[in-house]
Every structure is written in C-alpha cells, then in structure tokens.
Amino acid sequence: TGAGCFRTVELADPDGRLITSSAVASVVRALRRDGVVVHPGPHGVQLVPALTMVDEDVDLVLAAVRQAARDLVQ
C-alpha cells in the first residue's frame, strides 16, 4: 500500500493473520541490520526508498524483506 515513493509492506503469518507489533520490530531489526532503511508500520514495514534507486536496488530491498519475513516464521 502507499502513495508516491512511500510504501508499506504488510506481513502476515502462515495462517494469513497480520503480524504483531513485536514481530514487526523483529523484521525491522533484521532489515536494518542488512542495511535496508525501513520504519515500523502497524503490521509491517514502511519503505522510504531513495529517489535515485534503480530497479536492481528495488529488487535487493524486496529480496531482503522477503527473507526477513521467511526468517520470522521459521
């Protein structure tokens, strides 16, 4: 969800329930540790990409978000 370059990625558990704020905090820590600039959102992370990002940069950020989400449920 979002507008312009600001996007929120909502994350759900394997049962489809949106993740809790404590789970959001874990994802944010993991992503920041990997160098991804994110902010916590109600049920996910808010992405604030640089306007100079190219497609490859976006792919790296989304791959990091996917991996952090996978790590959360393992």
Phi and psi restraints in degrees (value plus and minus 20) as a CYANA .aco file:
   2 GLY   PHI     122.0   162.0
   2 GLY   PSI    -197.2  -157.2
   3 ALA   PHI    -162.0  -122.0
   3 ALA   PSI     125.9   165.9
   4 GLY   PHI      40.2    80.2
   4 GLY   PSI    -153.6  -113.6
   5 CYS   PHI    -112.4   -72.4
   5 CYS   PSI     -23.4    16.6
   6 PHE   PHI    -109.0   -69.0
   6 PHE   PSI     105.4   145.4
   7 ARG   PHI    -153.8  -113.8
   7 ARG   PSI     125.7   165.7
   8 THR   PHI    -135.2   -95.2
   8 THR   PSI     111.1   151.1
   9 VAL   PHI    -125.0   -85.0
   9 VAL   PSI      89.3   129.3
  10 GLU   PHI    -103.4   -63.4
  10 GLU   PSI     117.6   157.6
  11 LEU   PHI    -136.9   -96.9
  11 LEU   PSI     122.8   162.8
  12 ALA   PHI    -145.4  -105.4
  12 ALA   PSI     135.3   175.3
  13 ASP   PHI     -98.6   -58.6
  13 ASP   PSI     154.2   194.2
  14 PRO   PHI     -78.1   -38.1
  14 PRO   PSI     -41.8    -1.8
  15 ASP   PHI    -106.7   -66.7
  15 ASP   PSI     -20.5    19.5
  16 GLY   PHI      71.2   111.2
  16 GLY   PSI     -18.5    21.5
  17 ARG   PHI    -101.8   -61.8
  17 ARG   PSI     116.9   156.9
  18 LEU   PHI     -80.9   -40.9
  18 LEU   PSI     123.3   163.3
  19 ILE   PHI     -91.2   -51.2
  19 ILE   PSI     138.8   178.8
  20 THR   PHI    -100.8   -60.8
  20 THR   PSI     149.1   189.1
  21 SER   PHI     -84.1   -44.1
  21 SER   PSI     -54.0   -14.0
  22 SER   PHI     -88.7   -48.7
  22 SER   PSI     -55.7   -15.7
  23 ALA   PHI     -88.0   -48.0
  23 ALA   PSI     -58.1   -18.1
  24 VAL   PHI     -78.2   -38.2
  24 VAL   PSI     -65.2   -25.2
  25 ALA   PHI     -79.5   -39.5
  25 ALA   PSI     -59.5   -19.5
  26 SER   PHI     -84.4   -44.4
  26 SER   PSI     -63.0   -23.0
  27 VAL   PHI     -84.6   -44.6
  27 VAL   PSI     -64.4   -24.4
  28 VAL   PHI     -80.0   -40.0
  28 VAL   PSI     -65.0   -25.0
  29 ARG   PHI     -80.0   -40.0
  29 ARG   PSI     -65.3   -25.3
  30 ALA   PHI     -82.5   -42.5
  30 ALA   PSI     -63.8   -23.8
  31 LEU   PHI     -88.0   -48.0
  31 LEU   PSI     -62.7   -22.7
  32 ARG   PHI     -83.4   -43.4
  32 ARG   PSI     -57.0   -17.0
  33 ARG   PHI     -80.9   -40.9
  33 ARG   PSI     -52.9   -12.9
  34 ASP   PHI    -105.9   -65.9
  34 ASP   PSI     -16.5    23.5
  35 GLY   PHI      68.2   108.2
  35 GLY   PSI      -8.3    31.7
  36 VAL   PHI    -112.3   -72.3
  36 VAL   PSI     106.6   146.6
  37 VAL   PHI    -103.2   -63.2
  37 VAL   PSI      91.5   131.5
  38 VAL   PHI    -158.8  -118.8
  38 VAL   PSI     142.5   182.5
  39 HIS   PHI    -146.8  -106.8
  39 HIS   PSI     128.8   168.8
  40 PRO   PHI     -88.1   -48.1
  40 PRO   PSI     122.7   162.7
  41 GLY   PHI    -139.0   -99.0
  41 GLY   PSI     158.2   198.2
  42 PRO   PHI     -77.6   -37.6
  42 PRO   PSI     -60.8   -20.8
  43 HIS   PHI    -159.7  -119.7
  43 HIS   PSI      10.0    50.0
  44 GLY   PHI     157.4   197.4
  44 GLY   PSI    -172.1  -132.1
  45 VAL   PHI    -142.3  -102.3
  45 VAL   PSI     128.0   168.0
  46 GLN   PHI    -120.9   -80.9
  46 GLN   PSI     104.8   144.8
  47 LEU   PHI    -117.2   -77.2
  47 LEU   PSI     114.4   154.4
  48 VAL   PHI    -149.5  -109.5
  48 VAL   PSI      55.6    95.6
  49 PRO   PHI     -91.6   -51.6
  49 PRO   PSI     131.0   171.0
  50 ALA   PHI     -85.1   -45.1
  50 ALA   PSI     124.8   164.8
  51 LEU   PHI     -89.1   -49.1
  51 LEU   PSI     -31.9     8.1
  52 THR   PHI    -113.6   -73.6
  52 THR   PSI     -15.3    24.7
  53 MET   PHI     -84.3   -44.3
  53 MET   PSI     122.9   162.9
  54 VAL   PHI    -125.5   -85.5
  54 VAL   PSI     151.2   191.2
  55 ASP   PHI     -73.1   -33.1
  55 ASP   PSI     -60.5   -20.5
  56 GLU   PHI     -83.8   -43.8
  56 GLU   PSI     -56.9   -16.9
  57 ASP   PHI     -84.5   -44.5
  57 ASP   PSI     -63.3   -23.3
  58 VAL   PHI     -82.3   -42.3
  58 VAL   PSI     -62.1   -22.1
  59 ASP   PHI     -79.7   -39.7
  59 ASP   PSI     -61.8   -21.8
  60 LEU   PHI     -84.3   -44.3
  60 LEU   PSI     -63.1   -23.1
  61 VAL   PHI     -82.7   -42.7
  61 VAL   PSI     -67.2   -27.2
  62 LEU   PHI     -85.8   -45.8
  62 LEU   PSI     -55.1   -15.1
  63 ALA   PHI     -84.5   -44.5
  63 ALA   PSI     -59.7   -19.7
  64 ALA   PHI     -85.6   -45.6
  64 ALA   PSI     -59.8   -19.8
  65 VAL   PHI     -84.2   -44.2
  65 VAL   PSI     -64.3   -24.3
  66 ARG   PHI     -80.6   -40.6
  66 ARG   PSI     -63.5   -23.5
  67 GLN   PHI     -86.7   -46.7
  67 GLN   PSI     -61.5   -21.5
  68 ALA   PHI     -82.1   -42.1
  68 ALA   PSI     -58.1   -18.1
  69 ALA   PHI     -87.0   -47.0
  69 ALA   PSI     -62.2   -22.2
  70 ARG   PHI     -82.3   -42.3
  70 ARG   PSI     -64.2   -24.2
  71 ASP   PHI     -81.6   -41.6
  71 ASP   PSI     -51.5   -11.5
  72 LEU   PHI     -84.3   -44.3
  72 LEU   PSI     -57.9   -17.9
  73 VAL   PHI    -112.1   -72.1
  73 VAL   PSI     -20.7    19.3
